[in-house]
Amino acid sequence: MIWLLILVVVCVLIGGGWWGWPLVAALLGIGSVNDKPGALVNIAQLMHRHDITPAEVEAAFHNPAATRAEPARRSSSDVAKTLFSYLGAIFILAGISTYIGMFWDRMGSVMRIGVTLGVGYTLLIVLISALHEKKYPKLILPLTLATVFMLTSGWFVFIHEVFPHSDNWRLAVLSVFGVMALHQAVLLWKYQLTVLAFTSLFFVYGFMQVGLDLLDVPFGFIAIVLGASLFLVATALEKTAYRRLAAPAILISVCWLNAGLFDRIAIASAVNWADLLTGMCVMSTAFGLHKAARHPGLAGLGYLVGSIMVYTGLFDLVYKTPFELLHFAVTASMLYACVVLQSRALLLTTVIAMLSFIGYYTAQHFVDSLGWPVTLVLMGVAFIGVSTLAIKVKRHL
């Protein structure tokens, strides 16, 4: 069971999902505010995130109506124009996809390259025209993603058709990602859009990942180096116009970096030590974000995942040793950290870890000597005591 829990934690750490962590943060209510100091901290974070000055806050406080943005009224012709534009784009993409799917096996090499790479560069021309004319701003994002997808697929098709007997997939990926990184970097330099910054970072880091792997650098070292560099890039993004990418970049960098640490520690020692030390690193990162008042959702999730790893690794280390009570001492002391840090995520994992250890320790050392009914009573009293303590702690959060 412990190994299964470790596997789940590692999967969450490495590929926790773009949407999973913010969803857990919302469910736990990490960003909720219950007192005046917490509200002031949230206000300061919002001002920093949206570049709001104290003068603007004062003006909005004294005259809220003046700062309230009025919704733009769109005419029926504008709505119809946008609707038919979306429908046209959908039907064009559907027609191209259907044609490729139906006749792919009957096509020659030149035709396959034309319907993938050719369509990709056609979409690129349309994208550049839309960016230059600035007439369809809402189509830029889907058009950019469609262009990137078709160009990437087209270059892979091109390599496969030109070099049909080559089985070096890493060299193919390296070549395609290198070309796409140059494409997106040039577009970013010219038009400076957030979506272009995202695609540029994606292909640049994909290129470096595959390139280092092609040089036979171990996965752990690749993850540590690229994760650390992406964390620095994410920190720099917070001070630019691409600050929307900072939070997901920090999330990916922390997962990447700690996955590499986990891999190297597990190889050098054991999985339980890797679990414990990596969890401590995740919690340290969360503490840094918390103290700097940056991305409170990510800080809470760092406490959540990091504490799970720490408690799991520690229990596996002290399991059936004379130091088993060390686990209970650590979880009990972490209740104080819950009060200081005001983290509901850390409180949740701490209470679960404490109750789980009490149940395990009772079943191991008291069930045979005192009898099962007495054991149940003792467990019930212990659960009520811990629950009461948790309620008191929660009142201070």
N, C-alpha and C positions, 0 to 999 in steps of 0.2 A: 504493500500500500504506500509506503514511504517513497519507493522508487517511482510509482505512478504519479504521486504528487510532485516529485522533482521534475519528471518529464513534462507535466502540465505547466509548471512554472517556467521551465526553459523554453517551451513553445510560446508562452505568453511574452517572455523577455525578447526572444529573437524575432518572432513574427506576430506580435500582439495585435496587429491590424491597425489600419489607419483610422478606423472608426471605433474600435473596441474601447480604447482607453478613455476618450472623451465621453463615451456612453456610460462607462462605469463611474466616471467622475460626476456625471449628472445624477446618476442613481443614488450615489452616496451623499449628494448635496455638499460636495467639498467647497463650492464657492458660496455657500449661504452665509448670511451675516445675521448675528443675533444681538450685537451690542454696538455702541457708538464707536469705540476704537476700531472694530472690524469694518464698519461702514466707511470710516475715514481712510483706512488702508485700501479698500476697494475703489474709493473715489480717486485716490492718488494713482492707483494702477491704471484706471480708465483715462485719467488726464495724460499720463505718460504714454499710453498706448496710442491715443488719438491726437497727440500734440495739442492739447488744450491748455491755454494759459489761465492763471487765476483771474485775470481781467475778464476773460470771456465767460468764466463761471459766474463772476459777479454780475455781469450784464445779463446773463441768462436767468439768474436768480431774481433780479429786480424786474425784468421784462421778459417773461417766458414766451409770450406771443411773438415777439420780434425774432426770436431764434428758432422758432418752430418752422421746419421746412414744409412748405405747402406742396402737396402732390401735383405733379405736372399733369395737365389735362391733355389727353391725346384725342385727336380727331378720329372719326370713323375711318377715314382714308389711311391714316397712319397705322391703325390696328389691322386693317385689311392688308396693307402692304407688308407688315411684319408677318402676319399669318401666312400669306402666300409665299413669302420668302422661305419661311421654315418648311412649309409643305414641299416647295420645290427642291430644297436641299435634301429633304428626307427621301423623296422619290428618286432623285439622282443617285444618291448613295445606295438605295435599295436596288435600283436597276443595275448598277455596276456590280454589286455583290451577287445578285442573282445570276447575272451573265457569267461571272467568273466561276461560280459554283457549278453551273450547268455544263459549261464547255471547257473546264480546265483540262481534263484529260485529253481532249481533242486538239488542244492548242499546241503550237510549236514553241520553241524556246523564245523566239523573238516576240511572239504574241503574248506569252506569259509575262515577259519583262515589260511589254507595252501597257498591259492592263493593270499592272501594279506600280512599277516605278514611273511609267509615263503618267498615269493618273495622279500619282503623288506629286510630281513636279507641276502638273496642271493645277492641282489644288494649291501648291505653293505660289504660283503666279497669281491665282485668285486672292490668296491671303495677303500677298504684298500689295495688290491693288486695293483691297479693302483697308489695309493699314494706311496706305498713302492717301486714299480719298477720305477716310474717316467718316463714312456714311452709315456703316453697319456695325456699331460698336458691340452689340449683343451677339453678333455672329462670330466675333474674333475668337472667343474661347473654343466653341465646338469646331470651328474651322481649323484652328491651330492643332487641336488634338487629332482631328481627322487627317490633316496633312502629315503630322508626325507618324501616325500609324501606317499610312499608305507608303510613305517614304521608307520607313524602317522595313516594312514587309517587302517592298520592292527591291531594296538593296540585298536582302537575304535571297530573294528569288533570283536576282541577277548573279550572285555568287554561286548559287546552286546550279544554275543553267550553264554558266561559263566554266565552272570547275566541278563537273558532276561526280568525279571520282575522288575528290578530296574529302577526308573525314575529320579534318582539324577544325572542329566547331568553335574552339576558343579563338583561333585566328580570324574566323569569319565574323564572330561577334565583335572582336577588337576592331576590325576594319569598319564594320557598319556603325558602331558606336562612335568611332573617331570621326567619320564623315558627318554623322548627325550632330555631334558636338560642335563641329565647325559651322554647320548650317545654323544651329540655334544661337551660337555665340554671335554670328554676324547679324542675325535678326535682332537679338537683344541689344547689341551695340547701336543699331539703327533706330529701334522703336521703343526700347526700354519698358516692356510690359512684364507684369508679374508672372503670367503663364509662360513667357519665354525664358524668364529666369529659372522657373521650375524645370522646364525641359532641358535647359542647358546644364543645370546641376545634375539632373538625372543621367544624361549621357556622359558627362565628364567623369562622374564617379563610377558609372558602369564601365567606362573605358579603363579607368585606373584599377578597378577590381579585377577585370579580366586580364589586364596586362600584368599585374603582379602575380596572378594565378598562373599565367603563361610562363613566368620566370620561376615557377615552382616555390614561391614564397608560401609558407604555411598559412592556413586560413586564419588562425588566431592572430598572427602578426598583421595580416592585411586588415582584419576587422579593427584592431586597436589603432593602427595608423590612420585609416580612412575615417573611422568613427571620431577620433580626436580632432582631425582636421575639419570634419563636417561640423563638429560642435563649435569650433572657432568661427567657421563661416556663418553658422546660425546666429552666433552672438553679434557678428558684424552686420547681419541682415536687419537686426532690430533697429539700427540707426539709419537705415536707408528707406527708399520708397517701397521696397519689397518686404516690409516687416511682417506681412501676412504669412510668409513662408518660414518665419523664425520658429514658431511653435512646432510645426511638423518636422522641421529640420532638427530641432533639439531632440524631439522624440526618437527620430530615426537614428541620430548620432549616438544617443545614450544606449539604445538597444544594440546597435552595431558594436560600439566600444565594449560594452559589458559582455556581449556574446563572445568577443575575442578573448577577454579576460577569463571568462568561464572555461573556454576551450583550453587555454594554456595552463590554467591552474589545475584543471581536471587531469591533463596529461602529466603534469609535474607531480601531483600528489594524489588526490582522490576527488570523487564527485561531491562528497559532503563538504570538503574544504572549499571547493569551487563554489558551491551553493552559498556557503556562509560568507566568504570574502566578496563574492560578486554582489550579494545582497547588501553588504555593508557599503560597497561602492555606489550602488543605486541609491541607497538612503542618503549617502553623503552628497550626491548630486542633487537630490530632492531638497536637502537641507540648505544647500547653496542657493537654489532657486527661491526657496522660502524666505531666507534672510534678505535676499536682494529684491523681494517683492516682485518677482518675475514669473509669469505663467503659473498662477496658483493651482490650476487644474493639473498641470504636469507634476508640480511638486507633490500634490496629494496622491497622484497615481504612483509616483516614485516611492513614497512612504508605503503604499499598499503592496506593490510588487516586491520592493526591497525587504520589507519586514517578513513577508511570506517566505522568501528565500532564506533569510537569516534564521527564522524559527525552524524551518525544515532542516536546514543544514546542521544547526546546533543540536536538534533532537537526534539526528542520525549519528552525530559524533558521540553523544553521551549515552546513547541507547545501550541498556544493560551494562553500564559501567558504574563505579562508585560515585560518579559525578552527575548522576541523573538529576538531582535536585538543582543543579546549576541552571537547567532550563527554566524551572519555575522561578528561580531568583531573577533571571534576566527578564522574563515576561512581567514579573511583578514590578521590577524597577522601571520598565518601559511605560508603566502607567503614569509615572511622574513626567516622562517625556511627552506623553499625550497632552498633559495639562499645559506644559511649557510651550509646546509647538502648536497647540490647538488644532490637532489633526484628527478628524473623525475616522479617516481611513486607517491610521495607525492604531486608534482605539479599537476598531473592529477586529483587526488581525490579532492584536494583543489579547483581547478577551477570548477569542476563539482558541488561540494557542494555549492560554492558561487553562481554560475549561477542558480542552483536549488532554493536556498533560495530567490534570487532576484525575480525569477518568482513567487514563492509562495507568497512572501510579497506584490508584486505588485497586484496580483489577489485578495488578501484578503483586501487590504486597499485603493486601488486607482481605481478599476474598476467601482465602483458605483458613486464615486464623480466626477471623471474627464471624464468618458466615455471611452468606449473600444478603439476607435481609438487613443486617446491620450495615453492610457495605452500601446498600442502596440508600439507607438513611444518611450515612456520612456523605455520600456523594450529593444527595439532595441539599443538605446543609451547606456543603461547600459551594454548590451552584448558586444557592440563594445569596450566600455571602459575597461571592464574586459579582453577581448581578447587581446587588445593592451598591457595591463599590463602583461598578461601572456607571450606574445611574448618577451617583454623586460626582463622578469625574465628568460625565457629560454635561452636567449643569454648569460647569466652569468653562465649557467650550463655546 
